[in-house]
């Protein structure tokens, strides 16, 4: 390893989602950091581990050890993306596995293999290491002996992380991670207050989500849409995951427009969509490179997150992506949207009739000035600005911390 490389800070982002999945905040941050900060940093993305793939992972680990080949996420050749390895979850739902299965040395070392292996392979003994942890399930594998700095990128309310794991176990790991972290990055003010309730003196930095406005403008007409034929009707569009947090009833009440849904849906939503009206085409998942073309197709964009404790801590990426092309938005009432809900840039609604009223307003009264204001908001919330805020915080903290 060269002297230049030894002087770089190694940042390991322990993600909550697969690198090859929906392109969201973790991948956006990694891409931006590598584009602008690689002179002083090395960046690595620890892929979200999948318990369901345990058998496959074991076989691949054996192949890797025999062939001495680097293994990355399936379908990815990027050496900066590290396979999450073996991770048996504490339990799903109310079925929680015994504590001893995770805290005895043999079990822990098995689960921790890919973490320790990656650190040893990629870092020199003198290189400073930073862990940015985006999900509580990583908490047992983040050792202060291995990292000079531990950061928590707290993205969503804890109930979101607990969807697939034991709630009590996830909450316990979350609170330990908050206390152990040197700094906590949060996407919303509600998450900041929750964090300070756990650790009153903790340094908490609000880093909301953002958008790549240049990417959206550059690609808004780059993809020919073949799975939806535009008619004389106006188009209202939704882009994002169609799960239990989404209130689809709101879009089933306005028959004079087409509601186009783009994104993955879970089993419950799939059943629900079978009974949808004819004016609600569901087009499924699209590659991120095609998303600007779909946003550009729509006359009005919608955000359908159900109101409640989880939504109070939600900062929608889609808002900034919609605004990147100047599109008007009608949304359910989320705290993070209140500052934009002036009736000109965005309208909020809680009832179907309010939702329809907001859509009709923007279909008839949207203006060039409003569109320009939305674009400016997206530009002010660029992923570069978000990535820079995190990096500057890390630089400040690392400068105060002696090497391990």
PyMOL commands that set and color helices and strands:
alter all, ss='L'
color gray80, all
select helices_A, chain A and resi 3-7+25-36+51-67+100-103+105-111+113-122+136-141+158-161+167-180+189-198+213-219+248-251+267-273+288-297+309-312+317-324+335-340+352-365+368-380+383-399
alter helices_A, ss='H'
color red, helices_A
select strands_A, chain A and resi 9-14+41-46+81-82+91-92+95-96+129-133+149-154+183-186+204-206+235-239+258-262+282-284+300-303+328-332+346-349
alter strands_A, ss='S'
color yellow, strands_A
deselect
rebuild
show_as cartoon
